[in-house]
């Protein structure tokens, strides 16, 4: 059974976007800190960054 899709709040998206512009690749520590700051799991942050990098690359 698949997990339910997570919809990020505007605040969460804004913080993720801001961090992504600073640094598109995060270390484990940075990912954990960001996950705690935006109240998500480290895995959710990891996947968001992977998808964002893919979408950014795709547009070029």
PDB file with SEQRES, HELIX, SHEET and CRYST1 records, atoms N, CA, C and O in Angstrom:
SEQRES   1 A   60  UNK UNK UNK UNK UNK UNK UNK UNK UNK UNK UNK UNK UNK          
SEQRES   2 A   60  UNK UNK UNK UNK UNK UNK UNK UNK UNK UNK UNK UNK UNK          
SEQRES   3 A   60  UNK UNK UNK UNK UNK UNK UNK UNK UNK UNK UNK UNK UNK          
SEQRES   4 A   60  UNK UNK UNK UNK UNK UNK UNK UNK UNK UNK UNK UNK UNK          
SEQRES   5 A   60  UNK UNK UNK UNK UNK UNK UNK UNK                              
HELIX    1 AA1 UNK A   10  UNK A   22  1                                  13    
HELIX    2 AA2 UNK A   28  UNK A   38  1                                  11    
HELIX    3 AA3 UNK A   42  UNK A   59  1                                  18    
CRYST1    1.000    1.000    1.000  90.00  90.00  90.00 P 1           1          
ATOM      1  N   UNK A   1       0.843  -1.191   0.000  1.00  0.00           N  
ATOM      2  CA  UNK A   1       0.000   0.000   0.000  1.00  0.00           C  
ATOM      3  C   UNK A   1       0.889   1.256   0.000  1.00  0.00           C  
ATOM      4  O   UNK A   1       1.852   1.349   0.761  1.00  0.00           O  
ATOM      5  N   UNK A   2       0.546   2.212  -0.865  1.00  0.00           N  
ATOM      6  CA  UNK A   2       1.333   3.448  -0.955  1.00  0.00           C  
ATOM      7  C   UNK A   2       1.041   4.395   0.191  1.00  0.00           C  
ATOM      8  O   UNK A   2      -0.055   4.412   0.751  1.00  0.00           O  
ATOM      9  N   UNK A   3       2.060   5.189   0.528  1.00  0.00           N  
ATOM     10  CA  UNK A   3       1.855   6.209   1.556  1.00  0.00           C  
ATOM     11  C   UNK A   3       1.081   7.372   0.973  1.00  0.00           C  
ATOM     12  O   UNK A   3       1.143   7.646  -0.225  1.00  0.00           O  
ATOM     13  N   UNK A   4       0.353   8.048   1.839  1.00  0.00           N  
ATOM     14  CA  UNK A   4      -0.410   9.235   1.447  1.00  0.00           C  
ATOM     15  C   UNK A   4       0.554  10.342   1.006  1.00  0.00           C  
ATOM     16  O   UNK A   4       1.623  10.514   1.591  1.00  0.00           O  
ATOM     17  N   UNK A   5       0.170  11.077  -0.015  1.00  0.00           N  
ATOM     18  CA  UNK A   5       0.977  12.201  -0.486  1.00  0.00           C  
ATOM     19  C   UNK A   5       0.934  13.333   0.526  1.00  0.00           C  
ATOM     20  O   UNK A   5      -0.115  13.626   1.099  1.00  0.00           O  
ATOM     21  N   UNK A   6       2.081  13.966   0.745  1.00  0.00           N  
ATOM     22  CA  UNK A   6       2.147  15.065   1.703  1.00  0.00           C  
ATOM     23  C   UNK A   6       2.065  16.389   0.960  1.00  0.00           C  
ATOM     24  O   UNK A   6       2.809  16.620   0.006  1.00  0.00           O  
ATOM     25  N   UNK A   7       1.161  17.255   1.398  1.00  0.00           N  
ATOM     26  CA  UNK A   7       1.085  18.595   0.827  1.00  0.00           C  
ATOM     27  C   UNK A   7       1.796  19.534   1.787  1.00  0.00           C  
ATOM     28  O   UNK A   7       1.437  19.629   2.961  1.00  0.00           O  
ATOM     29  N   UNK A   8       2.803  20.225   1.281  1.00  0.00           N  
ATOM     30  CA  UNK A   8       3.572  21.133   2.123  1.00  0.00           C  
ATOM     31  C   UNK A   8       2.846  22.466   2.259  1.00  0.00           C  
ATOM     32  O   UNK A   8       2.209  22.935   1.316  1.00  0.00           O  
ATOM     33  N   UNK A   9       2.947  23.063   3.422  1.00  0.00           N  
ATOM     34  CA  UNK A   9       2.330  24.374   3.640  1.00  0.00           C  
ATOM     35  C   UNK A   9       3.164  25.439   2.921  1.00  0.00           C  
ATOM     36  O   UNK A   9       4.296  25.181   2.511  1.00  0.00           O  
ATOM     37  N   UNK A  10       2.595  26.632   2.773  1.00  0.00           N  
ATOM     38  CA  UNK A  10       3.319  27.728   2.118  1.00  0.00           C  
ATOM     39  C   UNK A  10       4.604  28.055   2.865  1.00  0.00           C  
ATOM     40  O   UNK A  10       5.645  28.302   2.254  1.00  0.00           O  
ATOM     41  N   UNK A  11       4.522  28.055   4.179  1.00  0.00           N  
ATOM     42  CA  UNK A  11       5.687  28.363   5.021  1.00  0.00           C  
ATOM     43  C   UNK A  11       6.786  27.324   4.804  1.00  0.00           C  
ATOM     44  O   UNK A  11       7.957  27.669   4.649  1.00  0.00           O  
ATOM     45  N   UNK A  12       6.396  26.050   4.795  1.00  0.00           N  
ATOM     46  CA  UNK A  12       7.371  24.978   4.576  1.00  0.00           C  
ATOM     47  C   UNK A  12       8.023  25.125   3.203  1.00  0.00           C  
ATOM     48  O   UNK A  12       9.244  25.042   3.075  1.00  0.00           O  
ATOM     49  N   UNK A  13       7.195  25.343   2.178  1.00  0.00           N  
ATOM     50  CA  UNK A  13       7.721  25.501   0.814  1.00  0.00           C  
ATOM     51  C   UNK A  13       8.697  26.661   0.721  1.00  0.00           C  
ATOM     52  O   UNK A  13       9.755  26.556   0.102  1.00  0.00           O  
ATOM     53  N   UNK A  14       8.325  27.764   1.344  1.00  0.00           N  
ATOM     54  CA  UNK A  14       9.158  28.968   1.298  1.00  0.00           C  
ATOM     55  C   UNK A  14      10.532  28.696   1.923  1.00  0.00           C  
ATOM     56  O   UNK A  14      11.558  29.105   1.379  1.00  0.00           O  
ATOM     57  N   UNK A  15      10.545  28.007   3.063  1.00  0.00           N  
ATOM     58  CA  UNK A  15      11.806  27.697   3.739  1.00  0.00           C  
ATOM     59  C   UNK A  15      12.639  26.705   2.922  1.00  0.00           C  
ATOM     60  O   UNK A  15      13.860  26.834   2.837  1.00  0.00           O  
ATOM     61  N   UNK A  16      11.975  25.722   2.326  1.00  0.00           N  
ATOM     62  CA  UNK A  16      12.681  24.745   1.492  1.00  0.00           C  
ATOM     63  C   UNK A  16      13.282  25.437   0.265  1.00  0.00           C  
ATOM     64  O   UNK A  16      14.432  25.183  -0.093  1.00  0.00           O  
ATOM     65  N   UNK A  17      12.509  26.304  -0.370  1.00  0.00           N  
ATOM     66  CA  UNK A  17      12.976  27.052  -1.552  1.00  0.00           C  
ATOM     67  C   UNK A  17      14.189  27.915  -1.198  1.00  0.00           C  
ATOM     68  O   UNK A  17      15.185  27.941  -1.921  1.00  0.00           O  
ATOM     69  N   UNK A  18      14.082  28.618  -0.071  1.00  0.00           N  
ATOM     70  CA  UNK A  18      15.156  29.516   0.372  1.00  0.00           C  
ATOM     71  C   UNK A  18      16.458  28.729   0.567  1.00  0.00           C  
ATOM     72  O   UNK A  18      17.522  29.141   0.103  1.00  0.00           O  
ATOM     73  N   UNK A  19      16.353  27.599   1.257  1.00  0.00           N  
ATOM     74  CA  UNK A  19      17.524  26.761   1.518  1.00  0.00           C  
ATOM     75  C   UNK A  19      18.076  26.199   0.204  1.00  0.00           C  
ATOM     76  O   UNK A  19      19.290  26.108   0.021  1.00  0.00           O  
ATOM     77  N   UNK A  20      17.175  25.824  -0.704  1.00  0.00           N  
ATOM     78  CA  UNK A  20      17.589  25.268  -1.993  1.00  0.00           C  
ATOM     79  C   UNK A  20      18.403  26.286  -2.794  1.00  0.00           C  
ATOM     80  O   UNK A  20      19.396  25.928  -3.428  1.00  0.00           O  
ATOM     81  N   UNK A  21      17.981  27.556  -2.764  1.00  0.00           N  
ATOM     82  CA  UNK A  21      18.709  28.601  -3.491  1.00  0.00           C  
ATOM     83  C   UNK A  21      20.101  28.812  -2.902  1.00  0.00           C  
ATOM     84  O   UNK A  21      21.058  29.088  -3.625  1.00  0.00           O  
ATOM     85  N   UNK A  22      20.199  28.680  -1.581  1.00  0.00           N  
ATOM     86  CA  UNK A  22      21.502  28.794  -0.910  1.00  0.00           C  
ATOM     87  C   UNK A  22      22.390  27.612  -1.287  1.00  0.00           C  
ATOM     88  O   UNK A  22      23.576  27.767  -1.581  1.00  0.00           O  
ATOM     89  N   UNK A  23      21.780  26.424  -1.271  1.00  0.00           N  
ATOM     90  CA  UNK A  23      22.559  25.192  -1.417  1.00  0.00           C  
ATOM     91  C   UNK A  23      21.665  24.062  -1.938  1.00  0.00           C  
ATOM     92  O   UNK A  23      20.849  23.534  -1.182  1.00  0.00           O  
ATOM     93  N   UNK A  24      21.802  23.679  -3.219  1.00  0.00           N  
ATOM     94  CA  UNK A  24      20.937  22.624  -3.758  1.00  0.00           C  
ATOM     95  C   UNK A  24      21.235  21.210  -3.231  1.00  0.00           C  
ATOM     96  O   UNK A  24      20.419  20.302  -3.391  1.00  0.00           O  
ATOM     97  N   UNK A  25      22.400  21.028  -2.607  1.00  0.00           N  
ATOM     98  CA  UNK A  25      22.749  19.725  -2.027  1.00  0.00           C  
ATOM     99  C   UNK A  25      23.012  19.903  -0.539  1.00  0.00           C  
ATOM    100  O   UNK A  25      23.848  20.714  -0.143  1.00  0.00           O  
ATOM    101  N   UNK A  26      22.298  19.144   0.282  1.00  0.00           N  
ATOM    102  CA  UNK A  26      22.441  19.250   1.734  1.00  0.00           C  
ATOM    103  C   UNK A  26      23.183  18.052   2.309  1.00  0.00           C  
ATOM    104  O   UNK A  26      23.081  16.938   1.794  1.00  0.00           O  
ATOM    105  N   UNK A  27      23.929  18.292   3.381  1.00  0.00           N  
ATOM    106  CA  UNK A  27      24.558  17.192   4.116  1.00  0.00           C  
ATOM    107  C   UNK A  27      23.484  16.559   5.002  1.00  0.00           C  
ATOM    108  O   UNK A  27      22.389  17.105   5.144  1.00  0.00           O  
ATOM    109  N   UNK A  28      23.800  15.410   5.594  1.00  0.00           N  
ATOM    110  CA  UNK A  28      22.846  14.735   6.484  1.00  0.00           C  
ATOM    111  C   UNK A  28      22.430  15.671   7.617  1.00  0.00           C  
ATOM    112  O   UNK A  28      21.251  15.782   7.955  1.00  0.00           O  
ATOM    113  N   UNK A  29      23.431  16.340   8.195  1.00  0.00           N  
ATOM    114  CA  UNK A  29      23.177  17.239   9.326  1.00  0.00           C  
ATOM    115  C   UNK A  29      22.268  18.385   8.927  1.00  0.00           C  
ATOM    116  O   UNK A  29      21.305  18.697   9.628  1.00  0.00           O  
ATOM    117  N   UNK A  30      22.575  19.012   7.797  1.00  0.00           N  
ATOM    118  CA  UNK A  30      21.758  20.131   7.316  1.00  0.00           C  
ATOM    119  C   UNK A  30      20.331  19.678   7.029  1.00  0.00           C  
ATOM    120  O   UNK A  30      19.366  20.382   7.323  1.00  0.00           O  
ATOM    121  N   UNK A  31      20.221  18.492   6.450  1.00  0.00           N  
ATOM    122  CA  UNK A  31      18.900  17.948   6.122  1.00  0.00           C  
ATOM    123  C   UNK A  31      18.085  17.709   7.397  1.00  0.00           C  
ATOM    124  O   UNK A  31      16.901  18.041   7.457  1.00  0.00           O  
ATOM    125  N   UNK A  32      18.727  17.134   8.410  1.00  0.00           N  
ATOM    126  CA  UNK A  32      18.042  16.882   9.683  1.00  0.00           C  
ATOM    127  C   UNK A  32      17.605  18.181  10.352  1.00  0.00           C  
ATOM    128  O   UNK A  32      16.494  18.285  10.871  1.00  0.00           O  
ATOM    129  N   UNK A  33      18.500  19.173  10.332  1.00  0.00           N  
ATOM    130  CA  UNK A  33      18.174  20.471  10.943  1.00  0.00           C  
ATOM    131  C   UNK A  33      17.008  21.132  10.218  1.00  0.00           C  
ATOM    132  O   UNK A  33      16.090  21.653  10.851  1.00  0.00           O  
ATOM    133  N   UNK A  34      17.050  21.109   8.890  1.00  0.00           N  
ATOM    134  CA  UNK A  34      15.976  21.715   8.097  1.00  0.00           C  
ATOM    135  C   UNK A  34      14.656  20.974   8.333  1.00  0.00           C  
ATOM    136  O   UNK A  34      13.602  21.596   8.466  1.00  0.00           O  
ATOM    137  N   UNK A  35      14.726  19.651   8.381  1.00  0.00           N  
ATOM    138  CA  UNK A  35      13.524  18.839   8.612  1.00  0.00           C  
ATOM    139  C   UNK A  35      12.875  19.211   9.946  1.00  0.00           C  
ATOM    140  O   UNK A  35      11.656  19.360  10.032  1.00  0.00           O  
ATOM    141  N   UNK A  36      13.704  19.361  10.985  1.00  0.00           N  
ATOM    142  CA  UNK A  36      13.172  19.746  12.296  1.00  0.00           C  
ATOM    143  C   UNK A  36      12.577  21.146  12.252  1.00  0.00           C  
ATOM    144  O   UNK A  36      11.527  21.402  12.842  1.00  0.00           O  
ATOM    145  N   UNK A  37      13.253  22.053  11.549  1.00  0.00           N  
ATOM    146  CA  UNK A  37      12.803  23.451  11.464  1.00  0.00           C  
ATOM    147  C   UNK A  37      11.444  23.577  10.775  1.00  0.00           C  
ATOM    148  O   UNK A  37      10.620  24.403  11.167  1.00  0.00           O  
ATOM    149  N   UNK A  38      11.213  22.756   9.749  1.00  0.00           N  
ATOM    150  CA  UNK A  38       9.948  22.855   8.998  1.00  0.00           C  
ATOM    151  C   UNK A  38       8.937  21.769   9.386  1.00  0.00           C  
ATOM    152  O   UNK A  38       7.877  21.638   8.773  1.00  0.00           O  
ATOM    153  N   UNK A  39       9.292  20.994  10.421  1.00  0.00           N  
ATOM    154  CA  UNK A  39       8.389  19.969  10.950  1.00  0.00           C  
ATOM    155  C   UNK A  39       8.044  18.891   9.916  1.00  0.00           C  
ATOM    156  O   UNK A  39       6.880  18.530   9.744  1.00  0.00           O  
ATOM    157  N   UNK A  40       9.077  18.385   9.233  1.00  0.00           N  
ATOM    158  CA  UNK A  40       8.932  17.276   8.288  1.00  0.00           C  
ATOM    159  C   UNK A  40       9.964  16.217   8.651  1.00  0.00           C  
ATOM    160  O   UNK A  40      10.811  16.438   9.517  1.00  0.00           O  
ATOM    161  N   UNK A  41       9.890  15.060   7.986  1.00  0.00           N  
ATOM    162  CA  UNK A  41      10.915  14.041   8.210  1.00  0.00           C  
ATOM    163  C   UNK A  41      12.100  14.339   7.293  1.00  0.00           C  
ATOM    164  O   UNK A  41      11.959  15.034   6.286  1.00  0.00           O  
ATOM    165  N   UNK A  42      13.262  13.808   7.652  1.00  0.00           N  
ATOM    166  CA  UNK A  42      14.465  13.997   6.834  1.00  0.00           C  
ATOM    167  C   UNK A  42      14.237  13.419   5.435  1.00  0.00           C  
ATOM    168  O   UNK A  42      14.722  13.964   4.443  1.00  0.00           O  
ATOM    169  N   UNK A  43      13.495  12.310   5.366  1.00  0.00           N  
ATOM    170  CA  UNK A  43      13.221  11.678   4.071  1.00  0.00           C  
ATOM    171  C   UNK A  43      12.364  12.579   3.183  1.00  0.00           C  
ATOM    172  O   UNK A  43      12.597  12.668   1.977  1.00  0.00           O  
ATOM    173  N   UNK A  44      11.376  13.246   3.777  1.00  0.00           N  
ATOM    174  CA  UNK A  44      10.528  14.162   3.006  1.00  0.00           C  
ATOM    175  C   UNK A  44      11.362  15.308   2.439  1.00  0.00           C  
ATOM    176  O   UNK A  44      11.170  15.719   1.294  1.00  0.00           O  
ATOM    177  N   UNK A  45      12.289  15.818   3.245  1.00  0.00           N  
ATOM    178  CA  UNK A  45      13.165  16.909   2.797  1.00  0.00           C  
ATOM    179  C   UNK A  45      14.074  16.400   1.684  1.00  0.00           C  
ATOM    180  O   UNK A  45      14.275  17.085   0.681  1.00  0.00           O  
ATOM    181  N   UNK A  46      14.627  15.193   1.862  1.00  0.00           N  
ATOM    182  CA  UNK A  46      15.514  14.605   0.858  1.00  0.00           C  
ATOM    183  C   UNK A  46      14.805  14.480  -0.485  1.00  0.00           C  
ATOM    184  O   UNK A  46      15.346  14.876  -1.518  1.00  0.00           O  
ATOM    185  N   UNK A  47      13.603  13.933  -0.469  1.00  0.00           N  
ATOM    186  CA  UNK A  47      12.834  13.728  -1.698  1.00  0.00           C  
ATOM    187  C   UNK A  47      12.452  15.062  -2.329  1.00  0.00           C  
ATOM    188  O   UNK A  47      12.479  15.205  -3.551  1.00  0.00           O  
ATOM    189  N   UNK A  48      12.094  16.040  -1.493  1.00  0.00           N  
ATOM    190  CA  UNK A  48      11.743  17.369  -2.018  1.00  0.00           C  
ATOM    191  C   UNK A  48      12.942  17.960  -2.767  1.00  0.00           C  
ATOM    192  O   UNK A  48      12.789  18.504  -3.860  1.00  0.00           O  
ATOM    193  N   UNK A  49      14.133  17.849  -2.173  1.00  0.00           N  
ATOM    194  CA  UNK A  49      15.341  18.385  -2.809  1.00  0.00           C  
ATOM    195  C   UNK A  49      15.665  17.631  -4.098  1.00  0.00           C  
ATOM    196  O   UNK A  49      16.063  18.242  -5.089  1.00  0.00           O  
ATOM    197  N   UNK A  50      15.497  16.309  -4.090  1.00  0.00           N  
ATOM    198  CA  UNK A  50      15.743  15.520  -5.305  1.00  0.00           C  
ATOM    199  C   UNK A  50      14.814  15.973  -6.420  1.00  0.00           C  
ATOM    200  O   UNK A  50      15.251  16.205  -7.547  1.00  0.00           O  
ATOM    201  N   UNK A  51      13.533  16.098  -6.103  1.00  0.00           N  
ATOM    202  CA  UNK A  51      12.549  16.516  -7.102  1.00  0.00           C  
ATOM    203  C   UNK A  51      12.828  17.925  -7.599  1.00  0.00           C  
ATOM    204  O   UNK A  51      12.710  18.204  -8.792  1.00  0.00           O  
ATOM    205  N   UNK A  52      13.196  18.807  -6.688  1.00  0.00           N  
ATOM    206  CA  UNK A  52      13.472  20.203  -7.042  1.00  0.00           C  
ATOM    207  C   UNK A  52      14.686  20.281  -7.976  1.00  0.00           C  
ATOM    208  O   UNK A  52      14.673  21.030  -8.953  1.00  0.00           O  
ATOM    209  N   UNK A  53      15.736  19.505  -7.671  1.00  0.00           N  
ATOM    210  CA  UNK A  53      16.926  19.499  -8.541  1.00  0.00           C  
ATOM    211  C   UNK A  53      16.559  18.996  -9.929  1.00  0.00           C  
ATOM    212  O   UNK A  53      17.011  19.545 -10.933  1.00  0.00           O  
ATOM    213  N   UNK A  54      15.738  17.953  -9.983  1.00  0.00           N  
ATOM    214  CA  UNK A  54      15.307  17.387 -11.264  1.00  0.00           C  
ATOM    215  C   UNK A  54      14.511  18.412 -12.064  1.00  0.00           C  
ATOM    216  O   UNK A  54      14.763  18.611 -13.252  1.00  0.00           O  
ATOM    217  N   UNK A  55      13.552  19.061 -11.411  1.00  0.00           N  
ATOM    218  CA  UNK A  55      12.714  20.053 -12.094  1.00  0.00           C  
ATOM    219  C   UNK A  55      13.536  21.245 -12.564  1.00  0.00           C  
ATOM    220  O   UNK A  55      13.284  21.791 -13.639  1.00  0.00           O  
ATOM    221  N   UNK A  56      14.518  21.650 -11.762  1.00  0.00           N  
ATOM    222  CA  UNK A  56      15.376  22.785 -12.117  1.00  0.00           C  
ATOM    223  C   UNK A  56      16.232  22.428 -13.330  1.00  0.00           C  
ATOM    224  O   UNK A  56      16.383  23.227 -14.254  1.00  0.00           O  
ATOM    225  N   UNK A  57      16.790  21.218 -13.316  1.00  0.00           N  
ATOM    226  CA  UNK A  57      17.639  20.759 -14.419  1.00  0.00           C  
ATOM    227  C   UNK A  57      16.818  20.605 -15.697  1.00  0.00           C  
ATOM    228  O   UNK A  57      17.279  20.934 -16.790  1.00  0.00           O  
ATOM    229  N   UNK A  58      15.606  20.104 -15.543  1.00  0.00           N  
ATOM    230  CA  UNK A  58      14.708  19.853 -16.676  1.00  0.00           C  
ATOM    231  C   UNK A  58      14.391  21.151 -17.437  1.00  0.00           C  
ATOM    232  O   UNK A  58      14.232  21.137 -18.658  1.00  0.00           O  
ATOM    233  N   UNK A  59      14.301  22.261 -16.710  1.00  0.00           N  
ATOM    234  CA  UNK A  59      13.941  23.546 -17.320  1.00  0.00           C  
ATOM    235  C   UNK A  59      15.061  24.166 -18.143  1.00  0.00           C  
ATOM    236  O   UNK A  59      14.813  24.995 -19.019  1.00  0.00           O  
ATOM    237  N   UNK A  60      16.296  23.761 -17.856  1.00  0.00           N  
ATOM    238  CA  UNK A  60      17.440  24.381 -18.561  1.00  0.00           C  
ATOM    239  C   UNK A  60      17.476  24.025 -20.036  1.00  0.00           C  
ATOM    240  O   UNK A  60      18.371  24.467 -20.756  1.00  0.00           O  
TER     241      UNK A  60                                                      
END                                                                             
